[in-house]
């Protein structure tokens, strides 16, 4: 029986414990113990009660015990027997574990990962337990950058978004990951993952010293395994554009008080945009390049947030000018102690547009961030006026007024012969009171003969530099010619020249008592006076005021002995009156030989002094003007105003005898005048109101043209 009473039970216990010697043979007087005898023990009376597992986690998953890899502490499976003593333990038959001699235990190694294993012990019955050894292998960072060769040591940057870590386990099953315990990091995302806070300490707004944040993860509670990691939280630099220097041509300001002072070819934080009345030294620079050239620039950036460690930052400036997209890009190193950093001189990715143009250059500056390798973070913008010239300047000073108006009007041109008439538009539409070309330096408008006969005769009205800085802001015809020629030279055009005319006698001698009238209505309503032949009327018969406005003035001085205009490409331009271009005949001996088109449009008549003195008159605005007192038979020849249907023959018959008295015979005179007028005006018939100047033949030298 399994549990013999009395003496037999005691004998079994003593035998199992070694207190009773084992007989070599059975004593005839002592009956054998009940049950099967093995080594003198009744095995059928020993019972296996249970198996327990030590060194494992209290919780069971999937019906099995588990523990974490640990070479020092094996897993112990303990058998409980009845009787619970050495005699019974020695009879245990173990599988899946290593028995411990003389004990009721068997061990399972935790030196390495052990997949689920069944451990069994058998005595009277067999009992089993399932045991598994799992492992915590590593901590991985999903996006952080390793620091050196140190394992589990990463660098992160200040961010409102935490950094995600992930524990790697074996087996990679969710039930193992669920047993992980994180310190410092907060479980998030999914099993085995946790987030590390990357925000910057509020108490250290200006301190960029790296934050070392220790993170650990533990698997198990009984002889657990813990891995540690370190996240170094750093600050990325933040920059702000402070100054940009360009390889621009140098532009000069103009206007009273700052005339000729250069802009510094830079943009500087805090300065205002160029404006009237503002000194060039205190405003953002005006920039100027020849069309098709490439902008080179350098820059200085303020470090508004210092980095925790030296960082390489990619900086980009981006701009679009006249449809051309360009950028400037450089990598620079920012150190923790830097207050500013330099962006070395860099060329734009593409050249400027290949046409004359005027528009602001707006550059957006950006830099990269730890999470965005391309420059995306805005670090400021710069704005400068930018003008593109037709060609390389042939003068030393580029004045803002001439630069602005010529580039604005000539925008889109590429060829000299297209640019000149386009740019001349700056002189058109600016005549008459309250108009005039606006001087950019002080918003004052330039005029022509503002003070009439009292307009001074000095450099302030003749020379570009002085005109652009004069308080009077007025110029005579020579000054307006100088400004236009200077403007063209700013664009590299040297073929334009000043062209002057003088009233001369018939033998070619200059005589400033021979005058011409800038008017088209001075004789309106007057009946021709035959006594004035070869002219139409006597001087005391004409209206003393003019109807042809000049720059910024309705009635400038209107009676002259000479005048200066501009010649270019067989075209003439009169910037004083904003008229042109007019076709000029090919030069003869280097001088345009015929100017009928211009004379018809600009000159009302010719005359000379026959007596002495003259008389002063006032324009409608009160400006004093001088008009010659033209007594006697030699006076003004006015433009003929046609009636409807008049022909050239009719006009020739009317004027030929008075104009060509020196020629023999009326037919010859009429033919000569007819030929002179036919080349310019055609044969007619003419529309009512058509004006045809009746001028003395060129051989008689009414006007003499020459290079100024």
Order of alpha helices (4+ residues) and beta strands (2+ residues): alpha-beta-beta-beta-beta-beta-alpha-beta-beta-beta-beta-beta-beta-beta-beta-alpha-beta-beta-beta-beta-beta-beta-beta-beta-beta-beta-beta-beta-beta-beta-beta-beta-alpha-alpha-beta-alpha-alpha-beta-alpha-beta-beta-beta-beta-beta-beta-beta-beta-alpha-beta-beta-beta-beta-alpha-alpha-beta-beta
